[in-house]
Amino acid sequence: MKSCGVVVEYNPLHNGHVYHLEKTRELSGAEVVIAVMSGNFLQRGEPAIVDKWARTQMALAAGADLVIELPVSFSAQPADYFAKGSVCLLHALGCDAICFGSESGDSKDYQQMAHFLNQNEAMIDQRFKENKNSGQTYATQMAQTLEELTPHQTFSLSTPNNILGLAYARENLRHKNPMELYTTTRVGSDYHNEELMEQNFSSATAIRKKLVGNQLNNAALEELRLSMPDSSFKLVTSKPLVSWENYWSYLKYQIEVQSLEELRTIYQVTEGIEYRLKEYVHEAESFEQFISLVKNKRVSWVKLQRLCVYILLQLKKDEMVEEIKKPRAIHLLGFSPSGRNYLKEKKKEFTLPLITNVTKKNKSLWTTDIKAGKIYQMGQMGLIKEQDYYRQPVK
Amino acid sequence: MKSCGVVVEYNPLHNGHVYHLEKTRELSGAEVVIAVMSGNFLQRGEPAIVDKWARTQMALAAGADLVIELPVSFSAQPADYFAKGSVCLLHALGCDAICFGSESGDSKDYQQMAHFLNQNEAMIDQRFKENKNSGQTYATQMAQTLEELTPHQTFSLSTPNNILGLAYARENLRHKNPMELYTTTRVGSDYHNEELMEQNFSSATAIRKKLVGNQLNNAALEELRLSMPDSSFKLVTSKPLVSWENYWSYLKYQIEVQSLEELRTIYQVTEGIEYRLKEYVHEAESFEQFISLVKNKRVSWVKLQRLCVYILLQLKKDEMVEEIKKPRAIHLLGFSPSGRNYLKEKKKEFTLPLITNVTKKNKSLWTTDIKAGKIYQMGQMGLIKEQDYYRQPVK
């Protein structure tokens, strides 16, 4: 049974994602598509608009065969750790291939570039340090350094999907038996396009903007309906939705109550950012306002959002050092009939323990994510269901 | 200028308190009455229904001349530390006398009993340990031990005001020049009486019950108006009111997000209570329900409420050990013209620094209370004003 992995967030799942799943199956010839999906806190440092169980339903309805949770220690991370966690899970599952969306470049480009970068890590770090400029973000500086070092390179190293794709390719090469690489071109919409577009390939960002904070009138609902499969539409219009603003009061409380010293124990609280957090949290009246106040040239919006996830979930430096070595388990969120067959056939070869439901027995493998789930629930107290304990995978 | 101190909470100030202030002046013959008042978190482990500034206004209107804040490290405490902090502040202010309400007994009884207890501390501790019975609360056991040791004693050692009065008397005797003691008998209402009574001496507990959680109809408003001075009535009907339920989501979040190990760093989290907190917090839907679930024979409702204050404010064991040695400063919340004269005359003899308003310069003396004020504000976000920085004393 050939399998191909995809790394996804489905926040929420829309027509572009359906296209990606179809292309994945077509290009790889896989019988089983394995989606490694961020849990409730996502790569851009945001809570998912609907919980991981609703998004698993969307994934299965759109053609995924297995949905596996990417732990929060890897999901709310820049490309490198995000890729490390997800590629590591695909390898643990014995996956044959990986297919990712790309703004430009085909799989060979990624393969070559990844090889070059992995071989020359020390030299690149050195050059990066020489170029260091405190007026720019890490991502921008790194892209500049790489472009300098690879002048003949044709594909952009600064677009989000290419950065992620390259991170998958690099991580993949670090494993003994690397998976095959496939790329699909993204259709219809830039990653950050916030205008819902006529061709029904709206970006997830644009869709979220419509859903959160706005009163949905009939026309807007109709646009949404056209931009995503029926199953997604039903779920986003029936489930409790959250955004960062739902967690703002907890975050504010936590930053107010912790001392500078306590804040410094939190993952990624470095370079004095704790002073800015403390300085602005008292006056800020919303999450958005808070981030605008704290943001400066040296730290990007997304990096700050991730930092806020770490503070909200109280992820400590010393714990995270351990957590990000590799995922502790394969948490199964859902499966199709083919997915079930794959599990039966391959389970014994999995190189990480499989959790089909979180219980008192196996909870020690899932501590951080259980905590993340409990905090996520608090975004709509009483409305969001239990996230881990005794939840059965979606069939 | 003879001065007499009272230790108060005014949550809210009612007719019984006015009587106590009048009696204090009459019995002691003092020209200046100094009220040491709990800040925003009170002895029973609760947030004050209105903030310390509104309660200072009530106090001045009812006849107090100086209002001094009892820091949270002493205010949200059992009788011994509550008395330690407040008596220490009165001494630092050069106060001549102290007058407190009592269910029974006059000042001589307190003086004698306090003397006996202070002289025999080691023996009492020994006897207490021998009697130790895990099925009862600390307070009940201590009262029993003392009654055993003083069989001829006529006044009760288990009523809240007598316990407090005795604690003041004992603490007072530990200072070099003890203050004179006066007692007033409480009128019209038991401490815990929750029925608003016809004779217009309702207890603060009964008044709070009316104010929080219930829709006030005209008849209830009229009853309230009759049970307290006009100034108090105006303030409680115009200011944002809070109860524990306003802080429940923060408390729940904090207990969910902290590990058992982290909870154990909090003051008074001992004897495995952290397991019960973690066990019940997830299912509890309100503060009241939470305490009911956690409560058992060994730990009283009030002790649990205090513990929740320590968790909410993240008061750590190691910090509290320092904090409860003695108050760091005299924080002036308000003064009358006589109070101002007293300050002018006596300021130089004060044995602790006087803070008339909290600024960046003196904030290090007031760190824990500044934090408590910021968290208190979050009970009605945007409605409760700044609690410490640049607030001027009420005149």
HADDOCK unambig.tbl for C-alpha pairs under 7 A between the chains (distance, minus, plus):
assign (segid A and resid 250 and name CA) (segid B and resid 250 and name CA) 6.24 0.50 0.50
assign (segid A and resid 253 and name CA) (segid B and resid 375 and name CA) 6.79 0.50 0.50
assign (segid A and resid 256 and name CA) (segid B and resid 374 and name CA) 6.96 0.50 0.50
assign (segid A and resid 257 and name CA) (segid B and resid 313 and name CA) 6.27 0.50 0.50
assign (segid A and resid 257 and name CA) (segid B and resid 314 and name CA) 6.68 0.50 0.50
assign (segid A and resid 257 and name CA) (segid B and resid 371 and name CA) 6.33 0.50 0.50
assign (segid A and resid 313 and name CA) (segid B and resid 257 and name CA) 6.27 0.50 0.50
assign (segid A and resid 314 and name CA) (segid B and resid 257 and name CA) 6.68 0.50 0.50
assign (segid A and resid 371 and name CA) (segid B and resid 257 and name CA) 6.34 0.50 0.50
assign (segid A and resid 374 and name CA) (segid B and resid 256 and name CA) 6.97 0.50 0.50
assign (segid A and resid 375 and name CA) (segid B and resid 253 and name CA) 6.80 0.50 0.50
